[in-house]
């Protein structure tokens, strides 16, 4: 009869993988007639019965264990699993930032005293392991999901936020994201978080929008581009990859033409180079609608243009959020921006854009149809062109994964 105990061996294998050979060897060597049954119990039921299940990966299980042991004040187990979690090469290895997020989450759900003790113990263990923990000015700490907020020193003052690369090293690129008419920099939250994995990401509110100044109009697209240039000079410390959608894409074109030394890459999404006479009359009608009925009327009109029917039906809360965002816009700033956009015309100057360029269109975009975007791509030397299936005007919100995928592929081709 085969005496090999597969379940006990599986448990021991998992225990060694998670805690390391040294710990398991020590534990087994110290087993006595009093403790051996308990060792066998945890090997079978914890390390095989639970850690051997395929439903969660090792990283997730580590996070669960750290959260629970912190919440319950099981500090010996907490220390054991912190040491194991940061060891190089172990399955589901955690970074210091991972540990920090576990403790911040624990502070909310288990209480600040528990998280405070956990933070002290984890800090001690990280230092013992030789992990560098440089000093930081608490006043400079910012939320990694929203970035460090600031305002430009020039007039009009432009509100912005900067997300530094999460890997803690030098950024692969500095990327600036420029939003659509009636929106604000939060339009880019999802893409900004993705890009901040290894890029420095700057998002900003156009003049007349969000927290930026709203000087009296009318504005011009050239002025909007000069705002972006002032922001880049003040905050970016070098040329950037500039990504603009709709109005942001119009600003991007003008920026690349007026300030070419500031742009090393360009992404133009759901935008145009020029409006015909009928479209310009449409802008005038929109301005009159704001003046006569207010921003709420424009907000209602915008939603079917921004989002396809299927998206509006299945994402009602998202659509409602952006309806409220438009309705809350500064009316004077919105009108002044409309006056700028109705005169948009870079068509004959597009060949002067020398930066590597990606043009993104939405398949069902009624505001800036595929043909408009294709015209831009044909006019810019070497520009790439892609269409996002099923996407309407705010394609970065409707098809975030597809949009991010196109951008990430493009960034690989932009010289660092």
C-alpha positions in Angstrom: 0.0 0.0 0.0 1.3 3.5 -0.9 1.9 5.4 2.3 2.5 8.8 0.6 0.2 11.4 2.2 -0.7 13.6 -0.8 -2.8 16.1 1.2 -0.2 16.6 3.9 2.5 17.0 1.2 0.3 19.5 -0.8 -0.2 21.5 2.4 3.5 21.5 3.2 4.3 22.6 -0.4 1.9 25.5 -0.2 3.2 26.5 3.3 6.8 26.5 2.1 5.9 28.6 -1.0 4.1 31.2 1.1 6.2 31.4 4.2 9.5 30.1 3.0 11.6 27.0 3.7 13.4 28.5 6.7 10.3 29.2 8.6 8.7 25.8 7.9 11.9 24.0 8.6 12.2 25.8 12.0 8.5 25.1 12.8 8.8 21.4 12.0 12.1 21.0 13.8 10.5 22.5 17.0 7.5 20.2 16.9 6.8 18.2 20.1 4.4 15.6 21.2 2.3 18.6 22.4 2.4 20.6 19.2 2.8 18.1 16.3 -1.0 17.5 16.0 -1.6 21.2 15.7 1.2 21.4 13.0 -0.5 18.6 11.1 -3.9 20.3 11.5 -2.8 23.7 10.0 -0.9 21.9 7.3 -3.9 20.0 6.1 -6.7 22.5 6.8 -5.1 25.9 6.3 -2.3 25.3 3.9 -3.9 22.6 1.8 -7.7 23.0 2.5 -7.7 26.8 2.0 -4.4 27.9 0.4 -4.7 25.0 -2.0 -8.0 26.2 -3.4 -7.9 27.8 -6.9 -10.6 30.4 -6.4 -8.2 33.2 -5.3 -4.6 33.9 -6.2 -1.8 34.0 -3.7 -1.6 37.8 -3.7 -5.3 38.1 -2.8 -5.0 35.5 0.0 -2.0 37.3 1.4 -4.0 40.6 1.5 -7.0 38.9 3.2 -4.7 37.3 5.8 -3.0 40.6 6.6 -6.3 42.5 6.8 -7.9 39.9 9.2 -4.8 39.6 11.4 -4.5 43.3 11.7 -8.2 43.7 12.4 -8.1 41.1 15.1 -4.8 42.2 16.6 -3.1 38.8 15.9 0.3 40.6 15.7 2.5 37.5 15.7 0.7 36.1 12.6 0.6 39.6 11.1 4.4 40.0 11.4 4.9 36.4 10.0 2.9 37.2 6.9 4.3 40.6 6.4 7.8 39.1 6.4 6.7 36.4 4.0 4.8 38.7 1.7 7.8 41.0 1.0 10.3 38.2 0.4 11.7 38.3 -3.1 10.3 35.7 -5.5 7.5 34.4 -3.3 4.2 33.7 -5.0 1.9 36.8 -4.6 4.8 39.0 -3.4 3.5 42.3 -2.0 5.2 45.7 -2.4 5.5 48.3 0.3 2.7 50.2 -1.5 0.5 47.1 -1.3 1.1 46.9 2.4 0.3 50.6 2.8 -3.0 50.1 1.0 -3.9 47.1 3.2 -3.3 49.2 6.3 -5.2 52.2 5.0 -8.2 50.0 4.2 -7.9 48.4 7.6 -8.0 51.8 9.2 -11.5 52.4 7.8 -12.9 49.0 8.5 -11.0 47.8 11.6 -10.1 51.1 13.3 -7.2 53.5 13.4 -5.5 52.0 16.5 -5.3 48.6 14.8 -3.9 50.1 11.6 -1.5 52.3 13.6 0.0 49.2 15.3 0.1 47.4 12.0 1.9 50.3 10.3 4.5 50.4 13.1 5.2 46.7 12.8 5.3 46.7 9.0 7.7 49.7 9.1 10.0 47.8 11.4 10.0 44.7 9.2 10.6 46.7 6.0 13.5 48.5 7.5 15.0 45.2 8.8 14.6 43.9 5.2 16.6 46.9 3.9 13.7 48.4 2.0 14.3 52.1 1.5 11.7 54.3 3.1 12.7 57.9 2.2 11.4 60.8 4.3 8.4 62.6 2.8 6.8 66.0 3.7 3.3 65.1 4.9 2.1 68.4 3.4 3.0 67.1 0.0 1.1 63.8 0.2 -1.6 63.4 -2.5 -4.3 60.9 -3.3 -2.8 58.6 -6.0 -6.2 58.2 -7.7 -6.6 62.0 -8.1 -3.1 63.4 -8.0 -1.5 66.5 -6.4 -3.7 69.5 -7.2 -2.3 72.9 -8.2 -3.0 76.0 -10.2 -0.8 77.8 -12.7 0.6 81.1 -11.8 -0.3 82.8 -15.0 -3.7 84.4 -15.9 -6.1 82.8 -16.5 -5.1 80.4 -13.7 -5.6 76.8 -14.8 -6.4 74.1 -12.3 -4.5 70.9 -12.7 -3.5 67.7 -11.0 -0.4 65.6 -11.3 -0.1 61.8 -10.8 3.5 60.6 -10.4 4.4 57.2 -11.7 3.5 54.5 -9.2 6.7 52.5 -9.7 8.5 55.4 -7.9 11.1 55.9 -10.6 11.6 58.2 -13.5 8.5 58.5 -15.8 8.6 56.9 -19.2 6.7 59.9 -20.6 4.9 62.9 -19.2 1.4 62.8 -20.5 -1.1 65.7 -20.5 -4.8 65.0 -20.9 -7.2 67.6 -22.2 -11.0 67.1 -21.8 -14.1 67.7 -23.9 -16.5 70.7 -23.8 -18.7 70.8 -20.7 -16.5 68.3 -18.9 -13.6 68.6 -16.5 -10.4 66.8 -15.7 -12.3 63.9 -13.9 -13.3 62.7 -17.4 -9.8 61.2 -17.5 -9.7 59.4 -14.1 -9.7 55.9 -15.5 -7.1 56.5 -18.3 -5.0 58.7 -16.0 -4.8 55.9 -13.4 -3.8 53.4 -16.1 -1.1 55.7 -17.5 0.3 56.5 -14.1 1.7 53.0 -13.8 4.9 54.3 -15.4 4.1 57.8 -16.7 3.8 61.2 -15.1 0.2 62.2 -15.9 -1.1 65.8 -15.8 -4.8 66.5 -16.2 -6.3 70.0 -16.2 -9.5 72.0 -16.5 -9.8 74.1 -19.6 -10.4 77.8 -18.9 -14.1 78.4 -18.3 -14.5 74.8 -16.9 -14.2 73.1 -13.6 -11.9 74.9 -11.1 -10.1 77.0 -13.6 -10.7 80.7 -14.1 -13.5 81.7 -16.4 -12.5 85.0 -17.9 -14.9 87.0 -20.1 -15.1 85.8 -23.6 -15.1 85.2 -26.4 -12.2 82.8 -26.4 -10.1 81.4 -29.3 -8.7 77.9 -29.8 -5.3 79.6 -30.0 -5.8 81.0 -26.5 -6.8 77.6 -25.2 -3.7 76.2 -26.7 -1.6 78.9 -25.1 -3.1 78.0 -21.7 -2.0 74.4 -22.3 1.5 75.6 -23.3 1.8 77.7 -20.1 0.8 74.7 -18.1 3.3 72.5 -19.7 6.1 75.0 -19.2 5.2 75.5 -15.6 4.6 71.9 -14.6 5.9 69.4 -17.1 9.6 70.2 -17.3 9.9 69.1 -20.9 8.0 68.0 -24.0 4.9 65.9 -23.4 2.6 63.4 -25.0 -0.6 65.4 -25.3 -4.0 63.6 -25.5 -7.1 65.5 -26.3 -10.7 64.4 -26.9 -13.3 66.5 -28.8 -12.5 70.1 -27.7 -9.3 68.7 -26.1 -8.3 67.3 -29.5 -8.8 70.7 -31.2 -6.6 72.3 -28.5 -4.1 69.6 -29.1 -3.8 70.3 -32.8 -3.3 74.0 -32.2 -0.8 73.4 -29.5 1.3 71.1 -31.8 1.2 73.8 -34.5 1.9 76.9 -32.2 4.3 75.2 -29.7 5.9 72.2 -31.5 8.8 72.0 -29.1 6.4 71.2 -26.2 4.8 68.2 -28.0 6.6 64.9 -28.6 3.5 62.8 -29.2 -0.2 63.5 -30.0 -3.4 61.6 -29.5 -6.5 63.2 -31.1 -9.8 61.5 -30.2 -13.3 62.2 -31.4 -12.4 65.6 -32.8 -12.3 67.7 -36.0 -10.0 70.1 -37.8 -12.7 72.4 -39.2 -16.5 72.9 -39.1 -18.6 73.6 -42.2 -21.1 76.4 -42.4 -24.0 74.3 -41.1 -22.1 73.1 -38.1 -21.1 76.7 -37.3 -24.8 77.7 -37.3 -25.3 74.8 -34.9 -22.8 76.3 -32.5 -24.6 79.7 -32.7 -27.9 77.9 -31.9 -26.3 76.2 -28.9 -25.1 79.5 -27.6 -28.6 81.0 -27.9 -30.0 77.9 -26.1 -27.7 78.6 -23.1 -28.7 82.2 -23.1 -32.4 81.5 -23.3 -32.9 78.3 -21.3 -29.7 77.8 -19.3 -27.1 75.0 -19.0 -29.6 72.3 -18.1 -31.1 72.4 -21.6 -27.7 72.0 -23.2 -26.9 69.2 -20.8 -30.0 67.3 -21.8 -29.2 67.8 -25.5 -25.6 66.6 -25.1 -26.3 63.1 -23.7 -27.6 61.4 -26.9 -24.6 62.9 -28.8 -22.1 61.8 -26.2 -23.3 58.3 -25.5 -24.8 55.6 -27.7 -28.3 54.2 -27.0 -27.0 50.9 -25.5 -24.6 52.7 -23.2 -27.3 55.2 -22.0 -29.7 52.3 -21.2 -27.1 50.2 -19.3 -25.2 53.0 -17.6 -27.8 55.4 -16.5 -25.9 56.6 -13.4 -22.8 57.5 -15.5 -24.9 59.4 -18.0 -26.7 61.2 -15.2 -23.4 62.2 -13.6 -22.2 63.8 -16.9 -25.6 65.5 -17.4 -25.2 67.1 -14.0 -21.6 68.0 -14.8 -22.6 69.9 -18.0 -25.6 71.5 -16.2 -23.2 72.8 -13.5 -20.8 74.5 -16.0 -20.2 78.2 -15.8 -22.5 79.6 -18.5 -20.2 82.4 -19.5 -17.2 80.1 -19.7 -19.2 77.6 -21.7 -20.5 80.2 -24.2 -17.0 81.7 -24.6 -15.6 78.3 -25.4 -18.4 77.6 -27.9 -17.4 80.8 -29.6 -13.9 79.5 -29.9 -14.8 76.1 -31.2 -17.1 77.4 -33.9 -14.2 79.1 -35.6 -11.9 76.0 -35.4 -9.8 75.5 -38.5 -6.5 73.7 -38.7 -7.3 71.8 -41.9 -4.8 73.4 -44.2 -2.1 73.5 -41.5 -2.3 69.8 -40.5 0.8 68.9 -42.5 2.8 71.1 -40.2 2.3 68.8 -37.3 5.5 66.8 -37.0 4.9 64.9 -33.7 4.0 61.2 -33.9 0.2 61.2 -33.9 -2.6 58.7 -33.2 -6.2 59.6 -34.3 -9.0 57.8 -32.5 -12.6 57.8 -33.8 -15.8 56.4 -32.4 -17.7 54.2 -34.8 -21.1 55.7 -34.0 -20.0 59.2 -33.0 -22.6 61.7 -34.4 -20.7 64.8 -33.3 -17.4 64.2 -34.9 -18.0 61.3 -37.2 -15.4 58.8 -38.4 -14.9 60.8 -41.6 -13.9 63.9 -39.7 -11.2 62.1 -37.8 -10.0 60.3 -40.9 -9.5 63.6 -42.6 -7.2 64.7 -39.7 -5.2 61.4 -40.0 -4.8 61.9 -43.7 -3.6 65.5 -43.2 -0.9 64.8 -40.5 2.2 63.1 -41.9 2.5 59.5 -40.7 -0.5 59.6 -38.4 -2.1 56.4 -37.3 -5.8 56.0 -37.4 -8.1 53.7 -35.5 -11.9 53.3 -35.0 -13.4 52.1 -31.7 -16.3 49.8 -32.4 -19.6 50.7 -30.8 -18.1 54.0 -29.4 -19.9 57.3 -29.6 -18.4 60.7 -28.8 -17.0 60.3 -25.3 -15.2 57.1 -26.3 -12.8 57.1 -23.4 -15.9 56.7 -21.1 -17.8 54.3 -23.3 -14.9 52.0 -24.2 -12.3 52.7 -21.6 -10.3 49.4 -22.0 -10.2 49.7 -25.8 -9.3 53.4 -25.6 -6.5 52.7 -23.1 -5.2 49.8 -25.2 -4.8 52.0 -28.3 -3.0 54.7 -26.3 -0.7 52.3 -24.5 0.3 50.7 -27.9 1.0 54.2 -29.3 3.1 55.3 -26.3 5.5 52.4 -26.9 6.3 54.0 -30.3 6.9 57.5 -29.0 10.6 58.2 -28.3 11.4 58.6 -24.6 
